[in-house]
């Protein structure tokens, strides 16, 4: 059921003919009907697609958003639950078993055949005004949609998650930052993108800087296979906890700022619209809307001795891990340097100075009321929204 107490579908037979094809999305009797079919299973892309779908619905005064999603990862249903705009979500039928997906995560999806329907209501795709497929939910589409919808922690889970963080040693009276870096040893998954991995020692130095120099606390995100940092007061390591996605999501939502490398959890910062430092960046993804965000790329030295970083790296065409991998396979003598602890500390200081209004745990981002356009232009007019550190 939707938040308005109405079913997520509508019965065409009960709608006056004059409302079937006019005032769509402007009239509660004739909502704009959206079906999203999400086959994505990786964390970052699933979060991005959830935001895209949520923002599409937000273009209308009256809309219903129905989502069919692939429920083969421990976090899949939790990610979908973070959307304030999904009226009805159902796992796709005929999916491979979750245990098989965990052991062979790169297996192609088993796609159920036939019409997309909404359970026993038997709503085929033709009953919807918009059917959104995977390519239409690309993260870049967010740049073409005004006012991206921030995700939120379900109200019923807020207090239990808060108590759990406090129980792990996080002081509720003091602010904290969240950090994350990518490693090559995530579960059974083959590391197909080692260029995105960070240097653990640099992030350990970042922990010390935030606690000792900025006076904050640090919550580290990740997974149990990561090398643990030394325990110290003010540091809470959630990577030690198995399948703790919702706890990590809550931590990001309420953090003063986030510093993270190019890995799935960084999308939590985007999705909750928390001030964000994207470090060790390997691709040219910009910020969403007007959120506070800076980008610090890795450094590449060319055979000619040219040192490229940030915008010069973007303009060279090498701020693209696919292109960079291609050049490396062809034997290009490109030297890659990951961000140092000092560089990460400078990003943290930048975000600290721009968030002086946050003394404790950050309140969730809320979208202010606005006049909805009640229409869509597709494809959206995307644009660059890159904000490089130091510009």
C-alpha positions as CSV (number, residue, x, y, z in Angstrom):
1,X,0.0,0.0,0.0
2,X,1.2,3.5,-0.7
3,X,1.7,6.2,1.9
4,X,-1.6,7.8,0.9
5,X,-3.5,4.7,2.0
6,X,-4.4,3.8,-1.6
7,X,-3.4,0.6,-3.5
8,X,-0.4,1.0,-5.7
9,X,-2.5,0.3,-8.8
10,X,-5.6,1.8,-10.2
11,X,-8.6,0.2,-11.8
12,X,-9.1,1.7,-15.3
13,X,-12.8,0.6,-15.2
14,X,-13.5,2.9,-12.3
15,X,-11.9,6.0,-13.9
16,X,-14.0,8.4,-15.9
17,X,-13.0,8.2,-19.6
18,X,-12.2,11.9,-19.6
19,X,-9.5,11.3,-17.0
20,X,-7.7,8.3,-18.7
21,X,-5.7,10.4,-21.1
22,X,-5.7,13.9,-19.6
23,X,-4.6,15.3,-16.3
24,X,-2.4,12.2,-15.9
25,X,-0.3,12.7,-12.7
26,X,-2.3,15.9,-11.8
27,X,-5.4,14.1,-10.5
28,X,-5.5,11.6,-7.7
29,X,-8.1,9.7,-9.8
30,X,-5.6,9.1,-12.5
31,X,-2.0,8.8,-11.1
32,X,1.0,8.5,-13.4
33,X,1.8,4.8,-13.3
34,X,5.5,3.8,-13.3
35,X,6.9,0.2,-13.4
36,X,10.6,-0.2,-12.7
37,X,12.3,-3.5,-13.4
38,X,15.6,-3.7,-11.6
39,X,17.9,-6.6,-12.4
40,X,21.0,-4.9,-10.9
41,X,22.5,-6.6,-7.8
42,X,25.7,-4.7,-7.1
43,X,25.3,-2.3,-4.1
44,X,26.3,1.0,-5.7
45,X,24.3,0.6,-8.9
46,X,21.2,-0.7,-7.0
47,X,21.3,2.4,-4.8
48,X,21.6,4.7,-7.8
49,X,18.8,3.0,-9.6
50,X,16.5,3.3,-6.5
51,X,17.2,7.1,-6.5
52,X,16.5,7.4,-10.2
53,X,13.1,5.6,-9.8
54,X,12.2,7.6,-6.7
55,X,13.1,10.9,-8.5
56,X,11.0,9.9,-11.5
57,X,7.9,9.5,-9.4
58,X,8.6,12.9,-7.7
59,X,8.0,14.7,-11.0
60,X,4.3,14.2,-10.5
61,X,1.7,15.4,-7.9
62,X,0.0,11.9,-8.1
63,X,2.0,8.8,-9.2
64,X,2.4,5.2,-8.3
65,X,5.8,3.5,-8.4
66,X,5.8,-0.3,-8.6
67,X,9.2,-2.0,-8.6
68,X,10.2,-5.6,-9.5
69,X,13.7,-6.3,-8.3
70,X,16.3,-9.0,-8.1
71,X,16.4,-10.3,-4.5
72,X,19.6,-12.3,-4.5
73,X,21.9,-10.3,-2.3
74,X,21.5,-9.9,1.5
75,X,21.0,-6.2,1.1
76,X,18.7,-6.1,-1.9
77,X,15.4,-5.7,-0.1
78,X,16.9,-3.3,2.4
79,X,18.1,-1.0,-0.4
80,X,14.6,-0.9,-1.9
81,X,13.1,-0.1,1.5
82,X,15.2,3.1,1.7
83,X,13.0,4.7,-1.0
84,X,10.3,7.0,0.4
85,X,8.5,6.8,-3.0
86,X,8.1,3.1,-3.8
87,X,4.5,2.1,-3.4
88,X,4.9,-1.6,-4.0
89,X,8.0,-3.7,-4.4
90,X,8.1,-7.4,-5.3
91,X,11.1,-9.7,-5.9
92,X,11.3,-11.1,-9.4
93,X,10.1,-14.7,-9.7
94,X,12.3,-17.4,-11.1
95,X,15.6,-15.9,-9.8
96,X,18.6,-18.1,-9.1
97,X,18.9,-19.1,-5.4
98,X,20.7,-16.6,-3.2
99,X,23.3,-19.2,-2.0
100,X,24.2,-19.7,-5.7
101,X,24.5,-16.0,-6.3
102,X,26.8,-15.7,-3.3
103,X,29.1,-18.4,-4.6
104,X,29.0,-17.3,-8.2
105,X,28.2,-13.6,-8.0
106,X,29.2,-12.8,-11.6
107,X,26.7,-15.3,-13.1
108,X,24.3,-13.8,-15.6
109,X,20.8,-13.3,-14.2
110,X,18.1,-15.8,-14.9
111,X,15.5,-13.6,-16.5
112,X,11.9,-14.7,-15.9
113,X,9.9,-14.8,-19.2
114,X,6.5,-13.4,-19.9
115,X,4.7,-10.1,-19.1
116,X,5.7,-8.0,-16.1
117,X,2.7,-8.1,-13.8
118,X,1.8,-6.9,-10.3
119,X,1.0,-10.1,-8.6
120,X,-2.6,-11.2,-8.7
121,X,-3.7,-7.8,-9.9
122,X,-2.6,-8.9,-13.4
123,X,-1.3,-5.6,-14.6
124,X,0.7,-6.1,-17.8
125,X,3.2,-3.6,-18.9
126,X,0.7,-1.9,-21.2
127,X,-1.2,-0.7,-18.1
128,X,1.7,1.6,-17.1
129,X,2.4,5.1,-18.4
130,X,6.2,4.4,-18.1
131,X,8.1,1.2,-17.9
132,X,11.7,1.9,-16.8
133,X,14.3,-0.6,-17.8
134,X,17.9,-1.0,-16.7
135,X,19.6,1.4,-19.2
136,X,17.1,4.2,-18.3
137,X,18.2,4.0,-14.6
138,X,21.9,4.7,-15.2
139,X,23.5,6.9,-12.5
140,X,24.1,9.6,-15.0
141,X,20.4,10.1,-15.4
142,X,20.3,11.7,-11.9
143,X,22.2,14.7,-13.4
144,X,19.3,15.4,-15.7
145,X,16.6,15.2,-13.1
146,X,15.9,18.3,-10.9
147,X,15.8,17.8,-7.2
148,X,17.1,14.2,-6.7
149,X,15.1,12.5,-4.0
150,X,17.1,11.7,-0.9
151,X,16.7,8.2,0.5
152,X,15.8,7.7,4.1
153,X,16.0,5.1,6.9
154,X,12.5,3.6,7.5
155,X,11.1,5.2,10.6
156,X,10.6,1.9,12.5
157,X,14.3,1.1,12.2
158,X,15.7,4.5,13.2
159,X,15.7,4.1,17.0
160,X,17.0,0.4,17.1
161,X,19.8,1.3,14.7
162,X,20.7,4.4,16.8
163,X,20.9,2.3,20.0
164,X,23.0,-0.3,18.2
165,X,25.6,2.4,17.1
166,X,25.7,3.8,20.6
167,X,26.2,0.3,22.0
168,X,29.2,-0.1,19.8
169,X,30.8,3.0,21.4
170,X,29.7,5.9,19.3
171,X,29.1,9.0,21.4
172,X,25.6,10.4,20.6
173,X,26.7,13.9,21.8
174,X,29.6,14.3,19.3
175,X,29.8,14.4,15.5
176,X,31.4,11.7,13.4
177,X,32.5,11.0,9.9
178,X,32.1,7.9,7.8
179,X,34.9,6.4,5.7
180,X,35.3,3.6,3.2
181,X,37.9,2.3,0.8
182,X,37.7,-0.6,-1.7
183,X,39.7,-3.8,-1.3
184,X,40.2,-6.8,-3.7
185,X,39.0,-9.5,-1.3
186,X,35.2,-9.0,-1.0
187,X,33.7,-12.4,-0.4
188,X,33.7,-14.8,-3.3
189,X,33.6,-12.0,-5.9
190,X,36.3,-11.9,-8.5
191,X,38.0,-8.5,-8.4
192,X,37.4,-7.1,-11.9
193,X,38.3,-3.5,-11.1
194,X,41.6,-3.4,-9.0
195,X,42.1,0.2,-10.2
196,X,39.5,1.3,-7.7
197,X,41.3,-0.2,-4.7
198,X,42.7,2.1,-2.1
199,X,45.8,2.1,0.2
200,X,44.6,1.0,3.7
201,X,47.5,2.9,5.4
202,X,46.3,6.2,4.0
203,X,42.8,5.6,5.4
204,X,44.2,4.6,8.8
205,X,46.0,7.9,8.8
206,X,42.7,9.6,7.9
207,X,41.1,8.0,11.0
208,X,43.8,9.4,13.2
209,X,43.5,12.9,11.6
210,X,39.7,13.2,12.1
211,X,39.9,12.1,15.7
212,X,43.1,13.8,16.8
213,X,43.0,17.0,14.7
214,X,39.4,17.7,14.0
215,X,38.0,16.4,17.3
216,X,35.5,14.0,15.7
217,X,34.7,10.3,15.7
218,X,35.0,7.9,12.8
219,X,32.8,5.0,11.6
220,X,34.4,2.7,9.1
221,X,32.2,0.9,6.5
222,X,33.2,-2.3,4.8
223,X,33.2,-6.1,5.0
224,X,34.9,-8.6,7.3
225,X,37.6,-9.5,4.8
226,X,39.1,-6.1,5.2
227,X,42.3,-5.6,7.2
228,X,41.2,-4.3,10.6
229,X,42.6,-1.0,11.8
230,X,43.9,-0.7,15.4
231,X,41.2,-0.1,18.0
232,X,41.1,3.3,19.6
233,X,38.6,5.6,21.3
234,X,36.3,7.4,18.9
235,X,36.7,4.7,16.2
236,X,33.9,2.3,15.4
237,X,34.6,-0.4,12.7
238,X,31.4,-1.7,11.2
239,X,33.3,-3.8,8.7
240,X,33.8,-6.4,11.4
241,X,30.0,-7.1,11.4
242,X,28.6,-9.5,8.9
243,X,25.7,-8.4,6.7
244,X,25.3,-5.0,8.5
245,X,24.1,-3.0,5.5
246,X,21.3,-1.2,7.3
247,X,23.5,-0.3,10.2
248,X,26.1,1.1,7.8
249,X,23.4,3.0,5.9
250,X,22.2,4.5,9.1
251,X,25.7,5.6,10.0
252,X,26.2,7.4,6.7
253,X,22.8,9.1,6.9
254,X,23.6,10.7,10.2
255,X,27.3,11.4,9.6
256,X,28.7,15.0,9.4
257,X,30.5,14.1,6.2
258,X,31.8,11.0,4.3
259,X,35.2,10.4,2.7
260,X,35.2,7.3,0.5
261,X,36.8,5.7,-2.5
262,X,35.1,4.5,-5.7
263,X,33.2,1.5,-4.3
264,X,29.5,0.6,-3.7
265,X,29.1,2.2,-0.2
266,X,30.0,5.6,-1.6
267,X,26.6,5.7,-3.2
268,X,25.1,5.9,0.3
269,X,26.7,9.3,0.6
270,X,25.1,10.4,-2.7
271,X,21.8,8.8,-1.9
272,X,21.4,10.4,1.6
273,X,22.9,13.6,0.2
274,X,25.5,13.8,3.0
275,X,28.5,16.1,2.4
276,X,30.9,13.9,0.5
277,X,34.6,13.6,-0.5
278,X,35.1,11.2,-3.4
279,X,38.7,10.2,-3.2
280,X,41.0,7.9,-5.3
281,X,38.4,8.7,-8.0
282,X,38.8,6.6,-11.2
283,X,35.7,7.9,-13.2
284,X,34.1,11.2,-13.9
285,X,30.9,11.0,-11.9
286,X,29.7,14.4,-10.6
287,X,27.6,15.5,-7.7
288,X,23.8,15.2,-7.5
289,X,21.8,18.4,-7.2
290,X,23.3,21.0,-4.9
291,X,24.8,18.6,-2.4
292,X,28.3,19.4,-0.9
293,X,30.7,17.3,-2.8
294,X,34.4,17.3,-3.9
295,X,36.4,14.9,-6.0
296,X,40.0,14.0,-5.6
297,X,41.2,11.6,-8.3
298,X,44.1,9.2,-8.3
299,X,47.3,10.5,-10.0
300,X,48.6,9.2,-13.3
301,X,52.0,10.0,-14.8
302,X,52.3,9.5,-18.5
303,X,55.4,8.2,-20.4
304,X,56.2,11.8,-21.2
305,X,56.4,12.7,-17.5
306,X,53.1,14.6,-17.4
307,X,51.4,14.3,-14.0
308,X,47.6,14.2,-14.3
309,X,45.1,14.7,-11.6
310,X,41.6,16.1,-11.2
311,X,40.4,18.2,-14.2
312,X,43.6,17.7,-16.3
313,X,43.0,14.0,-15.8
314,X,39.4,14.3,-16.9
315,X,40.4,16.3,-20.0
316,X,43.1,13.8,-20.9
317,X,40.4,11.1,-21.3
318,X,42.0,8.9,-18.6
319,X,39.5,9.6,-15.8
320,X,37.7,6.5,-17.1
321,X,38.7,3.1,-15.7
322,X,37.6,1.3,-18.9
323,X,39.8,3.5,-21.1
324,X,42.7,3.3,-18.6
325,X,42.5,-0.5,-18.4
326,X,42.5,-0.6,-22.2
327,X,45.7,1.5,-22.4
328,X,47.4,-0.6,-19.7
329,X,46.5,-3.8,-21.6
330,X,48.1,-2.3,-24.7
331,X,51.3,-1.8,-22.8
332,X,51.1,1.9,-22.1
333,X,53.7,2.9,-19.4
334,X,51.3,4.7,-17.1
335,X,52.2,5.1,-13.5
336,X,49.3,5.2,-11.0
337,X,49.5,6.7,-7.5
338,X,46.7,6.5,-5.0
339,X,45.9,9.3,-2.6
340,X,48.1,9.7,0.4
341,X,47.0,10.1,4.0
342,X,47.9,13.8,3.8
343,X,45.7,14.3,0.7
344,X,42.7,12.5,2.4
345,X,43.2,14.7,5.5
346,X,43.0,17.8,3.3
347,X,39.7,16.6,1.9
348,X,38.4,15.9,5.4
349,X,39.4,19.4,6.5
350,X,37.6,20.9,3.6
351,X,34.4,19.1,4.4
352,X,34.8,19.9,8.1
353,X,35.1,23.6,7.4
354,X,31.9,23.5,5.3
355,X,29.8,21.7,7.8
356,X,30.2,23.9,10.9
357,X,26.4,23.8,11.4
358,X,26.6,20.1,12.5
359,X,27.8,19.6,16.0
360,X,26.3,16.2,16.7
361,X,24.7,13.5,14.6
362,X,23.4,14.9,11.3
363,X,19.6,15.0,10.9
364,X,18.4,13.2,7.8
365,X,18.2,15.2,4.6
366,X,14.6,16.2,3.8
367,X,13.3,17.4,0.5
368,X,11.4,20.7,0.8
369,X,8.0,21.0,-0.8
370,X,8.0,22.2,-4.4
371,X,5.8,22.6,-7.4
372,X,6.0,19.4,-9.5
373,X,6.4,19.7,-13.3
374,X,3.9,16.8,-13.9
375,X,5.7,15.7,-17.0
376,X,8.9,14.0,-18.1
377,X,11.4,14.9,-20.9
378,X,13.3,11.8,-22.0
379,X,16.2,11.5,-22.2
380,X,16.9,14.0,-19.5
381,X,19.3,16.8,-20.3
382,X,22.3,15.6,-18.5
383,X,25.3,17.9,-17.7
384,X,28.7,17.8,-16.1
385,X,28.6,18.5,-12.3
386,X,32.2,17.8,-11.5
387,X,33.6,19.7,-8.5
388,X,37.3,18.9,-8.2
389,X,39.1,19.4,-4.9
390,X,41.1,22.7,-5.0
391,X,39.0,24.4,-7.8
